[in-house]
Amino acid sequence: MFESLKAHVEMQLRNILCIEIDTSSYLDNAIKRTIFANSFNNNKYYRIENSLPKIFHSGQYCVFLYYLSNEMYLQDNSGENAEKVYYLNKILNSVDIFYEVTMPDIFSLEHPLGSVMGRAKYGDYFHFYQGCTVGGSNGLYPLLGKGIVMYSNSKILGDCHVGNNVIMSANSYIIDCNIPDNSIVFGQGREMVIKQISTEKYQELTKQFWSKD
């Protein structure tokens, strides 16, 4: 099974990008990181069977390709191979997660087309949908707590400290501001509303994402 995944990735790199890369040194850690991240996911479609991410499950495969590119960067101390796998992920899944960005050990995504996960400090149990952006402003980047959920087209930019258990509603947008723990963010600018919720309410709203046993 390991060899089939290796052959699949290397064939895509060869046929799509016209390059030869031996992924053997990086594959095991990338698989382990993907399995660990998905082991906390309550979505039945993200459960990994046979100890390998599914190559035709775009969400699982997208997470795996990020971890593979990141492993290449960490092990080689270079982006020479990592940038190719990063680009492959971008082509196949329309998502931009740069290989130098440190995503958390536990994160997930769902049909993430058009999302850009930039430089930031990410907490575990991070989940995002399509059209989401995390990135910098004036050279400053967000600090995200645990349990952040970003619904479609939400954005977190600049010098933001976002607390634990925060839900960014669809089309919400924050820049250079702080969000307290246990909150739902609606809107943007002068029309932004921050609604405080209990931990129990947060857990109820996010139970479809995470199992935190």
TORLO-316393 format. One record per atom (N, C-alpha, C, O): x, y, z; residue in three letters. Coordinates in steps of 0.1 Angstrom, whole numbers, padded with zeros to 4 digits, always signed. Layout:
<sites>
XYZAla/...
</sites>
This chain:
<sites>
+0008-0012+0000Met/+0000+0000+0000Met/+0009+0013+0000Met/+0006+0022-0007Met/+0019+0012+0008Phe/+0029+0024+0008Phe/+0034+0026-0006Phe/+0035+0038-0010Phe/+0038+0015-0012Glu/+0044+0017-0026Glu/+0034+0023-0036Glu/+0038+0030-0045Glu/+0021+0019-0034Ser/+0011+0024-0043Ser/+0010+0039-0042Ser/+0008+0047-0052Ser/+0010+0044-0030Leu/+0009+0059-0027Leu/+0021+0066-0033Leu/+0020+0076-0039Leu/+0033+0060-0030Lys/+0045+0066-0035Lys/+0045+0067-0050Lys/+0049+0077-0056Lys/+0041+0056-0057Ala/+0040+0056-0071Ala/+0030+0066-0077Ala/+0033+0072-0087Ala/+0019+0068-0070His/+0009+0077-0074His/+0014+0092-0074His/+0013+0099-0083His/+0020+0095-0062Val/+0025+0109-0061Val/+0036+0112-0071Val/+0036+0122-0078Val/+0046+0102-0073Glu/+0057+0104-0082Glu/+0052+0105-0096Glu/+0058+0112-0105Glu/+0042+0097-0100Met/+0036+0097-0113Met/+0030+0111-0116Met/+0031+0116-0127Met/+0023+0117-0106Gln/+0017+0130-0108Gln/+0027+0140-0110Gln/+0026+0149-0118Gln/+0038+0140-0102Leu/+0049+0149-0103Leu/+0055+0148-0117Leu/+0059+0158-0123Leu/+0056+0136-0122Arg/+0063+0133-0135Arg/+0053+0138-0146Arg/+0058+0145-0156Arg/+0041+0135-0145Asn/+0032+0137-0157Asn/+0026+0152-0157Asn/+0024+0157-0168Asn/+0025+0158-0145Ile/+0020+0171-0145Ile/+0031+0182-0145Ile/+0030+0192-0152Ile/+0041+0179-0137Leu/+0052+0189-0136Leu/+0065+0186-0143Leu/+0074+0193-0144Leu/+0065+0174-0149Cys/+0076+0169-0157Cys/+0089+0169-0149Cys/+0100+0172-0154Cys/+0088+0164-0137Ile/+0100+0163-0128Ile/+0100+0149-0121Ile/+0090+0143-0119Ile/+0112+0145-0118Glu/+0114+0132-0111Glu/+0119+0135-0097Glu/+0129+0142-0094Glu/+0111+0130-0087Ile/+0115+0132-0073Ile/+0112+0118-0066Ile/+0102+0112-0067Ile/+0122+0113-0059Asp/+0121+0101-0050Asp/+0115+0106-0037Asp/+0122+0113-0029Asp/+0103+0102-0034Thr/+0097+0107-0022Thr/+0099+0097-0010Thr/+0094+0100+0001Thr/+0107+0087-0011Ser/+0108+0076-0001Ser/+0112+0082+0012Ser/+0107+0077+0023Ser/+0121+0091+0013Ser/+0126+0096+0026Ser/+0116+0104+0034Ser/+0118+0106+0046Ser/+0106+0109+0027Tyr/+0097+0118+0033Tyr/+0083+0112+0036Tyr/+0075+0117+0044Tyr/+0080+0102+0029Leu/+0066+0096+0028Leu/+0061+0091+0041Leu/+0050+0094+0045Leu/+0070+0084+0049Asp/+0065+0078+0061Asp/+0060+0089+0071Asp/+0050+0087+0077Asp/+0068+0099+0073Asn/+0065+0109+0083Asn/+0052+0117+0078Asn/+0044+0121+0086Asn/+0051+0119+0065Ala/+0040+0127+0060Ala/+0027+0118+0062Ala/+0016+0124+0065Ala/+0028+0105+0060Ile/+0016+0097+0062Ile/+0012+0096+0077Ile/+0001+0098+0080Ile/+0022+0095+0086Lys/+0019+0095+0100Lys/+0013+0108+0105Lys/+0004+0108+0113Lys/+0018+0119+0100Arg/+0012+0132+0104Arg/-0002+0134+0099Arg/-0011+0139+0105Arg/-0005+0129+0087Thr/-0018+0129+0081Thr/-0028+0120+0089Thr/-0039+0125+0092Thr/-0024+0108+0092Ile/-0032+0099+0100Ile/-0035+0105+0114Ile/-0047+0105+0118Ile/-0025+0111+0120Phe/-0027+0117+0133Phe/-0037+0129+0132Phe/-0046+0129+0141Phe/-0036+0137+0123Ala/-0045+0149+0121Ala/-0059+0144+0119Ala/-0068+0149+0125Ala/-0061+0134+0111Asn/-0074+0129+0108Asn/-0080+0120+0119Asn/-0092+0118+0119Asn/-0072+0115+0128Ser/-0077+0106+0138Ser/-0086+0114+0148Ser/-0094+0107+0156Ser/-0086+0127+0148Phe/-0095+0135+0157Phe/-0107+0140+0149Phe/-0116+0147+0155Phe/-0109+0136+0137Asn/-0119+0142+0128Asn/-0132+0134+0130Asn/-0132+0121+0129Asn/-0143+0140+0133Asn/-0156+0133+0135Asn/-0163+0130+0121Asn/-0173+0123+0121Asn/-0158+0136+0111Asn/-0165+0134+0098Asn/-0161+0120+0092Asn/-0149+0117+0090Asn/-0171+0112+0090Lys/-0168+0098+0086Lys/-0160+0097+0073Lys/-0153+0087+0071Lys/-0161+0107+0065Tyr/-0154+0107+0052Tyr/-0139+0110+0053Tyr/-0132+0108+0044Tyr/-0135+0114+0065Tyr/-0121+0117+0067Tyr/-0114+0106+0075Tyr/-0102+0107+0078Tyr/-0121+0096+0079Arg/-0115+0085+0086Arg/-0106+0077+0076Arg/-0110+0073+0065Arg/-0093+0076+0080Ile/-0083+0069+0072Ile/-0084+0054+0074Ile/-0082+0050+0085Ile/-0085+0047+0063Glu/-0085+0032+0064Glu/-0073+0027+0058Glu/-0066+0033+0050Glu/-0069+0015+0062Asn/-0057+0008+0057Asn/-0044+0016+0059Asn/-0034+0014+0052Asn/-0044+0025+0069Ser/-0032+0032+0073Ser/-0027+0041+0062Ser/-0015+0045+0063Ser/-0035+0045+0052Leu/-0030+0054+0042Leu/-0041+0064+0039Leu/-0053+0060+0038Leu/-0037+0077+0036Pro/-0047+0086+0031Pro/-0052+0082+0017Pro/-0045+0076+0009Pro/-0065+0085+0015Lys/-0071+0081+0002Lys/-0067+0091-0009Lys/-0068+0103-0007Lys/-0062+0085-0020Ile/-0057+0094-0030Ile/-0068+0101-0038Ile/-0066+0111-0045Ile/-0080+0095-0037Phe/-0091+0101-0044Phe/-0101+0108-0035Phe/-0113+0110-0038Phe/-0097+0110-0022His/-0104+0119-0013His/-0096+0132-0013His/-0086+0132-0007His/-0102+0142-0019Ser/-0094+0154-0021Ser/-0090+0161-0008Ser/-0079+0166-0007Ser/-0098+0160+0002Gly/-0095+0166+0015Gly/-0083+0159+0021Gly/-0073+0166+0025Gly/-0084+0146+0023Gln/-0073+0138+0028Gln/-0060+0140+0020Gln/-0049+0142+0026Gln/-0061+0140+0007Tyr/-0049+0140-0001Tyr/-0043+0154-0001Tyr/-0031+0156-0001Tyr/-0051+0165+0001Cys/-0047+0178+0002Cys/-0038+0180+0015Cys/-0027+0186+0014Cys/-0043+0175+0026Val/-0036+0175+0039Val/-0023+0168+0037Val/-0012+0172+0042Val/-0024+0156+0031Phe/-0012+0148+0030Phe/-0001+0155+0021Phe/+0011+0155+0025Phe/-0005+0161+0010Leu/+0005+0168+0002Leu/+0011+0180+0009Leu/+0023+0183+0007Leu/+0003+0187+0018Tyr/+0009+0197+0026Tyr/+0020+0191+0034Tyr/+0031+0196+0035Tyr/+0017+0181+0042Tyr/+0026+0175+0051Tyr/+0038+0169+0043Tyr/+0050+0170+0048Tyr/+0036+0164+0032Leu/+0048+0159+0024Leu/+0057+0171+0020Leu/+0069+0169+0021Leu/+0051+0182+0015Ser/+0060+0193+0011Ser/+0067+0199+0023Ser/+0079+0203+0023Ser/+0060+0199+0035Asn/+0066+0204+0047Asn/+0077+0195+0052Asn/+0088+0200+0057Asn/+0075+0182+0051Glu/+0086+0172+0054Glu/+0098+0174+0046Glu/+0109+0174+0051Glu/+0096+0176+0033Met/+0107+0179+0024Met/+0115+0191+0028Met/+0128+0191+0028Met/+0108+0202+0032Tyr/+0114+0214+0036Tyr/+0122+0212+0049Tyr/+0133+0217+0050Tyr/+0116+0205+0059Leu/+0122+0203+0072Leu/+0134+0194+0071Leu/+0145+0197+0077Leu/+0133+0183+0063Gln/+0144+0174+0062Gln/+0156+0179+0054Gln/+0168+0176+0057Gln/+0153+0186+0043Asp/+0163+0190+0034Asp/+0169+0204+0037Asp/+0179+0208+0032Asp/+0161+0211+0046Asn/+0164+0225+0049Asn/+0165+0233+0036Asn/+0174+0242+0034Asn/+0156+0230+0027Ser/+0156+0236+0014Ser/+0142+0235+0008Ser/+0135+0225+0011Ser/+0138+0244-0001Gly/+0126+0243-0008Gly/+0126+0237-0021Gly/+0117+0237-0029Gly/+0138+0231-0025Glu/+0140+0227-0039Glu/+0130+0216-0043Glu/+0124+0217-0053Glu/+0128+0206-0035Asn/+0117+0196-0037Asn/+0104+0200-0032Asn/+0093+0197-0038Asn/+0104+0207-0020Ala/+0092+0210-0014Ala/+0083+0219-0022Ala/+0071+0218-0022Ala/+0089+0228-0030Glu/+0081+0237-0038Glu/+0073+0230-0049Glu/+0063+0234-0053Glu/+0079+0219-0054Lys/+0072+0211-0064Lys/+0059+0205-0059Lys/+0049+0205-0065Lys/+0060+0199-0047Val/+0049+0192-0041Val/+0038+0203-0037Val/+0026+0201-0038Val/+0043+0214-0032Tyr/+0034+0225-0028Tyr/+0027+0230-0041Tyr/+0015+0232-0040Tyr/+0034+0231-0052Tyr/+0027+0235-0064Tyr/+0017+0224-0069Tyr/+0007+0228-0075Tyr/+0021+0211-0068Leu/+0012+0201-0072Leu/-0001+0202-0064Leu/-0012+0200-0069Leu/+0000+0204-0051Asn/-0012+0206-0042Asn/-0020+0217-0047Asn/-0033+0217-0047Asn/-0014+0228-0051Lys/-0021+0240-0055Lys/-0028+0237-0068Lys/-0039+0242-0070Lys/-0022+0230-0077Ile/-0028+0226-0090Ile/-0040+0217-0088Ile/-0051+0219-0094Ile/-0038+0207-0080Leu/-0049+0196-0078Leu/-0061+0201-0070Leu/-0072+0198-0073Leu/-0058+0209-0059Asn/-0068+0212-0050Asn/-0072+0227-0048Asn/-0080+0231-0040Asn/-0065+0235-0057Ser/-0068+0250-0057Ser/-0067+0256-0043Ser/-0075+0265-0039Ser/-0057+0251-0035Val/-0055+0256-0022Val/-0040+0260-0021Val/-0031+0254-0027Val/-0037+0271-0013Asp/-0023+0276-0012Asp/-0019+0274+0003Asp/-0023+0283+0011Asp/-0012+0264+0006Ile/-0006+0262+0019Ile/+0009+0260+0017Ile/+0014+0249+0013Ile/+0017+0271+0018Phe/+0031+0271+0015Phe/+0038+0261+0024Phe/+0035+0260+0036Phe/+0049+0255+0019Tyr/+0056+0244+0026Tyr/+0063+0250+0038Tyr/+0066+0242+0048Tyr/+0066+0263+0039Glu/+0073+0268+0051Glu/+0063+0272+0062Glu/+0067+0273+0073Glu/+0050+0272+0059Val/+0040+0275+0069Val/+0039+0263+0078Val/+0038+0252+0073Val/+0038+0266+0091Thr/+0037+0255+0101Thr/+0022+0254+0105Thr/+0017+0260+0114Thr/+0016+0245+0098Met/+0002+0241+0101Met/+0002+0233+0114Met/+0013+0226+0117Met/-0008+0232+0122Pro/-0008+0225+0134Pro/-0008+0210+0132Pro/-0011+0205+0121Pro/-0006+0203+0143Asp/-0006+0188+0142Asp/-0020+0183+0139Asp/-0022+0172+0134Asp/-0030+0191+0144Ile/-0044+0186+0142Ile/-0051+0198+0134Ile/-0055+0208+0140Ile/-0054+0195+0121Phe/-0062+0205+0114Phe/-0069+0197+0103Phe/-0066+0186+0099Phe/-0079+0204+0097Ser/-0087+0198+0087Ser/-0093+0209+0078Ser/-0092+0220+0080Ser/-0098+0204+0067Leu/-0104+0213+0057Leu/-0115+0206+0049Leu/-0116+0194+0049Leu/-0124+0214+0043Glu/-0134+0208+0035Glu/-0136+0217+0023Glu/-0138+0229+0023Glu/-0136+0210+0011His/-0136+0217-0002His/-0130+0230-0001His/-0137+0240-0002His/-0116+0231+0000Pro/-0109+0243+0003Pro/-0106+0252-0009Pro/-0096+0259-0008Pro/-0113+0251-0020Leu/-0109+0258-0032Leu/-0108+0273-0029Leu/-0117+0279-0023Leu/-0097+0279-0034Gly/-0095+0293-0032Gly/-0090+0298-0019Gly/-0090+0310-0016Gly/-0087+0288-0010Ser/-0082+0292+0003Ser/-0067+0294+0003Ser/-0060+0287-0003Ser/-0062+0304+0011Val/-0048+0307+0013Val/-0045+0307+0028Val/-0050+0315+0035Val/-0037+0297+0032Met/-0032+0297+0046Met/-0018+0302+0047Met/-0009+0294+0044Met/-0016+0314+0050Gly/-0003+0320+0050Gly/+0004+0319+0064Gly/+0000+0312+0072Gly/+0014+0328+0065Arg/+0022+0327+0077Arg/+0014+0332+0089Arg/+0009+0343+0089Arg/+0014+0324+0099Ala/+0006+0327+0111Ala/+0011+0316+0121Ala/+0017+0306+0118Ala/+0007+0318+0134Lys/+0008+0307+0144Lys/-0005+0301+0146Lys/-0014+0307+0150Lys/-0006+0288+0142Tyr/-0019+0281+0142Tyr/-0020+0272+0154Tyr/-0011+0265+0158Tyr/-0032+0272+0161Gly/-0034+0262+0172Gly/-0041+0250+0166Gly/-0046+0250+0155Gly/-0041+0239+0174Asp/-0047+0227+0170Asp/-0062+0228+0169Asp/-0068+0238+0173Asp/-0068+0218+0162Tyr/-0082+0218+0159Tyr/-0087+0230+0151Tyr/-0097+0236+0153Tyr/-0079+0232+0141Phe/-0081+0243+0131Phe/-0089+0237+0119Phe/-0084+0227+0114Phe/-0099+0244+0115His/-0107+0238+0103His/-0111+0250+0094His/-0115+0261+0099His/-0110+0248+0081Phe/-0114+0259+0072Phe/-0121+0254+0060Phe/-0119+0242+0056Phe/-0129+0262+0054Tyr/-0137+0259+0042Tyr/-0131+0267+0030Tyr/-0120+0272+0030Tyr/-0139+0269+0019Gln/-0135+0275+0007Gln/-0133+0290+0008Gln/-0141+0297+0016Gln/-0124+0296+0001Gly/-0123+0310+0000Gly/-0117+0317+0012Gly/-0119+0329+0014Gly/-0111+0310+0022Cys/-0107+0315+0034Cys/-0092+0320+0032Cys/-0084+0315+0024Cys/-0089+0331+0040Thr/-0075+0336+0040Thr/-0070+0339+0054Thr/-0077+0345+0062Thr/-0058+0334+0056Val/-0050+0338+0068Val/-0037+0344+0063Val/-0030+0337+0055Val/-0034+0356+0067Gly/-0021+0362+0062Gly/-0017+0375+0069Gly/-0023+0378+0079Gly/-0007+0381+0064Gly/-0001+0393+0070Gly/-0007+0406+0066Gly/-0013+0407+0056Gly/-0003+0416+0074Ser/-0006+0430+0070Ser/+0005+0438+0077Ser/+0008+0438+0089Ser/+0012+0446+0068Asn/+0023+0455+0073Asn/+0034+0446+0081Asn/+0040+0451+0090Asn/+0036+0434+0076Gly/+0047+0426+0081Gly/+0043+0419+0094Gly/+0051+0412+0100Gly/+0030+0420+0098Leu/+0026+0413+0111Leu/+0016+0402+0107Leu/+0008+0403+0097Leu/+0016+0391+0115Tyr/+0008+0380+0112Tyr/+0000+0375+0124Tyr/+0003+0378+0136Tyr/-0011+0368+0121Pro/-0020+0364+0132Pro/-0015+0353+0142Pro/-0006+0345+0138Pro/-0020+0353+0154Leu/-0018+0343+0163Leu/-0031+0337+0166Leu/-0040+0343+0172Leu/-0033+0324+0163Leu/-0046+0317+0164Leu/-0046+0307+0175Leu/-0036+0299+0176Leu/-0056+0308+0183Gly/-0057+0298+0194Gly/-0062+0284+0189Gly/-0062+0282+0177Gly/-0066+0276+0199Lys/-0071+0263+0195Lys/-0086+0264+0192Lys/-0093+0272+0197Lys/-0090+0255+0182Gly/-0104+0254+0179Gly/-0110+0265+0171Gly/-0121+0268+0172Gly/-0102+0270+0161Ile/-0107+0280+0152Ile/-0114+0273+0141Ile/-0108+0264+0135Ile/-0125+0278+0137Val/-0133+0273+0126Val/-0135+0285+0116Val/-0141+0295+0121Val/-0131+0284+0104Met/-0133+0295+0094Met/-0143+0290+0083Met/-0140+0281+0075Met/-0155+0296+0083Tyr/-0164+0293+0073Tyr/-0161+0301+0060Tyr/-0152+0309+0060Tyr/-0168+0298+0050Ser/-0164+0302+0036Ser/-0162+0317+0035Ser/-0170+0325+0040Ser/-0151+0321+0029Asn/-0148+0335+0025Asn/-0145+0343+0038Asn/-0146+0356+0037Asn/-0142+0337+0049Ser/-0137+0345+0060Ser/-0122+0348+0060Ser/-0115+0340+0053Ser/-0118+0358+0066Lys/-0104+0363+0065Lys/-0099+0367+0079Lys/-0106+0374+0087Lys/-0086+0364+0082Ile/-0079+0368+0094Ile/-0066+0374+0089Ile/-0057+0366+0084Ile/-0064+0387+0091Leu/-0052+0393+0085Leu/-0045+0402+0096Leu/-0051+0408+0104Leu/-0032+0402+0095Gly/-0024+0411+0103Gly/-0022+0408+0117Gly/-0022+0396+0121Gly/-0021+0418+0126Asp/-0017+0417+0140Asp/-0030+0413+0148Asp/-0036+0422+0155Asp/-0034+0401+0146Cys/-0046+0396+0153Cys/-0042+0385+0163Cys/-0034+0376+0160Cys/-0048+0386+0175His/-0047+0375+0184His/-0061+0370+0186His/-0070+0376+0193His/-0063+0358+0180Val/-0076+0351+0181Val/-0076+0341+0191Val/-0068+0332+0191Val/-0085+0341+0201Gly/-0085+0332+0212Gly/-0089+0318+0209Gly/-0091+0315+0197Gly/-0091+0310+0219Asn/-0095+0296+0217Asn/-0110+0296+0214Asn/-0118+0304+0219Asn/-0114+0285+0207Asn/-0129+0283+0204Asn/-0136+0294+0198Asn/-0146+0300+0203Asn/-0130+0299+0186Val/-0136+0310+0179Val/-0141+0305+0165Val/-0134+0298+0158Val/-0153+0309+0162Ile/-0159+0306+0149Ile/-0160+0318+0140Ile/-0167+0328+0144Ile/-0154+0318+0129Met/-0155+0329+0119Met/-0166+0326+0110Met/-0165+0316+0102Met/-0177+0333+0110Ser/-0188+0330+0102Ser/-0185+0334+0087Ser/-0175+0340+0085Ser/-0194+0329+0078Ala/-0191+0331+0064Ala/-0190+0346+0061Ala/-0199+0354+0066Ala/-0180+0350+0053Asn/-0178+0364+0049Asn/-0173+0373+0060Asn/-0173+0385+0058Asn/-0170+0368+0072Ser/-0165+0377+0082Ser/-0150+0380+0079Ser/-0143+0373+0072Ser/-0145+0391+0085Tyr/-0132+0396+0081Tyr/-0127+0404+0092Tyr/-0133+0414+0096Tyr/-0115+0400+0098Ile/-0108+0408+0108Ile/-0094+0411+0104Ile/-0088+0403+0097Ile/-0090+0423+0107Ile/-0076+0427+0105Ile/-0071+0436+0116Ile/-0078+0445+0120Ile/-0059+0432+0121Asp/-0053+0439+0132Asp/-0062+0442+0144Asp/-0064+0453+0149Asp/-0069+0431+0148Cys/-0077+0432+0160Cys/-0077+0419+0168Cys/-0073+0408+0162Cys/-0081+0419+0180Asn/-0081+0407+0189Asn/-0096+0402+0191Asn/-0105+0410+0191Asn/-0097+0389+0192Ile/-0110+0382+0194Ile/-0109+0373+0206Ile/-0099+0365+0207Ile/-0118+0375+0216Pro/-0117+0367+0228Pro/-0121+0353+0226Pro/-0127+0349+0216Pro/-0117+0345+0236Asp/-0121+0330+0236Asp/-0137+0329+0235Asp/-0144+0338+0238Asp/-0141+0318+0230Asn/-0155+0314+0230Asn/-0164+0325+0223Asn/-0172+0331+0229Asn/-0161+0327+0210Ser/-0168+0338+0203Ser/-0172+0333+0189Ser/-0166+0324+0183Ser/-0182+0340+0184Ile/-0185+0339+0170Ile/-0184+0353+0164Ile/-0189+0362+0169Ile/-0177+0354+0152Val/-0175+0367+0146Val/-0184+0368+0134Val/-0184+0359+0125Val/-0191+0378+0133Phe/-0200+0381+0122Phe/-0196+0394+0115Phe/-0192+0404+0122Phe/-0197+0395+0102Gly/-0195+0408+0095Gly/-0180+0412+0095Gly/-0171+0405+0097Gly/-0179+0425+0092Gln/-0165+0431+0091Gln/-0166+0446+0093Gln/-0177+0452+0092Gln/-0154+0452+0096Gly/-0153+0467+0098Gly/-0163+0472+0108Gly/-0164+0465+0119Gly/-0170+0483+0106Arg/-0179+0489+0115Arg/-0191+0480+0118Arg/-0198+0481+0128Arg/-0194+0471+0109Glu/-0205+0462+0111Glu/-0202+0449+0117Glu/-0210+0440+0118Glu/-0189+0447+0121Met/-0185+0435+0128Met/-0192+0433+0141Met/-0193+0443+0149Met/-0196+0421+0144Val/-0202+0418+0157Val/-0195+0406+0162Val/-0193+0396+0155Val/-0192+0406+0175Ile/-0185+0395+0182Ile/-0195+0390+0193Ile/-0198+0397+0202Ile/-0200+0378+0191Lys/-0209+0372+0200Lys/-0203+0362+0209Lys/-0197+0353+0204Lys/-0204+0364+0222Gln/-0198+0355+0232Gln/-0207+0343+0233Gln/-0219+0344+0234Gln/-0201+0331+0234Ile/-0209+0319+0236Ile/-0202+0311+0247Ile/-0190+0313+0250Ile/-0209+0301+0252Ser/-0203+0292+0263Ser/-0195+0281+0256Ser/-0196+0279+0244Ser/-0186+0275+0264Thr/-0178+0264+0259Thr/-0188+0253+0254Thr/-0185+0246+0244Thr/-0198+0251+0261Glu/-0208+0240+0258Glu/-0214+0243+0244Glu/-0216+0234+0236Glu/-0218+0256+0242Lys/-0224+0260+0229Lys/-0214+0258+0218Lys/-0217+0253+0207Lys/-0201+0262+0220Tyr/-0191+0260+0210Tyr/-0190+0245+0206Tyr/-0189+0242+0195Tyr/-0189+0237+0217Gln/-0188+0222+0214Gln/-0200+0217+0206Gln/-0198+0208+0198Gln/-0212+0222+0209Glu/-0223+0218+0202Glu/-0222+0222+0187Glu/-0226+0214+0178Glu/-0217+0234+0184Leu/-0216+0239+0171Leu/-0205+0233+0163Leu/-0205+0233+0150Leu/-0196+0227+0169Thr/-0184+0221+0162Thr/-0183+0206+0164Thr/-0172+0200+0160Thr/-0192+0199+0169Lys/-0191+0185+0171Lys/-0190+0177+0159Lys/-0185+0166+0159Lys/-0194+0183+0147Gln/-0193+0176+0134Gln/-0179+0176+0130Gln/-0175+0168+0120Gln/-0170+0184+0136Phe/-0156+0185+0131Phe/-0147+0176+0140Phe/-0139+0168+0134Phe/-0147+0177+0153Trp/-0137+0172+0161Trp/-0142+0163+0172Trp/-0152+0165+0178Trp/-0134+0153+0174Ser/-0135+0144+0186Ser/-0123+0147+0195Ser/-0112+0144+0191Ser/-0126+0153+0207Lys/-0115+0157+0216Lys/-0114+0148+0228Lys/-0114+0153+0239Lys/-0114+0135+0226Asp/-0114+0126+0237Asp/-0100+0126+0244Asp/-0098+0119+0254Asp/
</sites>
